[in-house]
Amino acid sequence: MRAFLFLTFSLVACAAPVPGSRGIDFGIDPTFETGTTDDAAAAAVDLIDSTTHTLRIALPAGQDTRITDAILSAWRAGVDVEVVTDWDQQNDPGILDLMEAEVPLRLANDGLEYFEFALGRDVVFPSEDTVLSSSFICSDRIFFLIANDLGHVDERARFILSGNGQDFTDDLLKEHNQLFGGTDAVSTTAFANPAKSIADPRWLYRMHDGRGLELWFGPQQRLTKRIIDAIYRARANVRVLTDDLSNDGLARALQDKAGLGFDVEVIVGEQFGTNSSALARDFLNSSPDVVRRRIRGPNPTVVIIDTERARDGHYYPARVFSLSHDLVSAKRLYQGDPVKNDQLIDGVLWVVEDELHQGSPRRYSQPLRLAVDLYEDHFARSRGL
């Protein structure tokens, strides 16, 4: 069930920047922005067009040919390019263009079938349930862009993180090296355990304003569980924006906090219930104290924690989580049946902490202000679920 399509393979994608690149910065100087599909595409094209030596790209889809046309232009100009995309998107017009031009390309996440010893039977996950959601670009080994999604043309809002920083980009390159080399979320050992390794990224990157930025890769670093843990640690409030919520552990974490009197809200999109109708019902049945809303159209996954004053009268550091996929199950099987789960999805999560907000929008850091504005815009357009 596995296929590879590429002409060259780089064993070391994280070497030092080549001579003539646009400088070396061992700190991190990020820019955060939210916007539309067009905004994300424009940011991606700008970065690709400015590349002079190397491009490493995780592209979940090739529907948006503006991005793939920019990749083709860079390839034809002599830039060293590697692209990984999802198996199910191989007939997208942009992906077909890359194949025709023989751009080094790998098709990832092509499904999984294995023998489940606990059940005594084969378990099958079709390719549409095993997803490459990682959306990032590394340019000249120092410049980067991460978005909730690149390459699709839906109306989902995008949260875009871009900038420069050698350490940060180096860790993205390690992740790309695994994906392009053939080790993705559906690569397993003989006992159906994940073969993908932790790329040993730094757990915290210091931004120039003194705040910390975290970067995590799934499935090996269990992205949904990190969000669940953060919800249990919340001191004041929780805001969840996602397209589909099909994780029973997350549903119980939200209810546990709401049941204790914490302010908890969830907004889902039009795809709610499509990943697993049983888990969607579980969420609805198990979270009576959670404020639940639904919006027409798809959502990005953004979680905001502790923007309000806690019950002890203090403000605690607010945190913003931006994830490249829905909040799906953390387990492969639910009541014995296979479900879409984050163990078989390649994804990226970044997290920013704001220690200085003091509950005032005037004091919000840029990513916190953007996340709150994004959430409030979706809340204003939502209705009760």
Protein Blocks (a to p, Z undefined) as FASTA:
>chain_A
ZZcddfbdcfblcbccdehiabjafbdcdddddddfklmmmmmmmmmmmpckbccdddfb
fkbmmlmmmmmmmmmnopacdddddfklmmgmklmmmmmnopacddehebjadddfknop
acdddfklpccfbdcddehhlaccddfbehiacfbdcdddedddfklmmmmmmmmmmmmn
opafklccfkopafbdcehiafbdcdfkopacdddddfklommlmmmmmmmmpckbccdd
dfbdcdfklmmmmmmmmmnopacdddddfkgoklomklmmmmmmmmmmbccdddeddddd
dddehkbccfkopacdddddddfbdcddfbfbgghiacddfklcccdddddddfklnopa
klpcfklmmmmmmmmmmmmmpccZZ
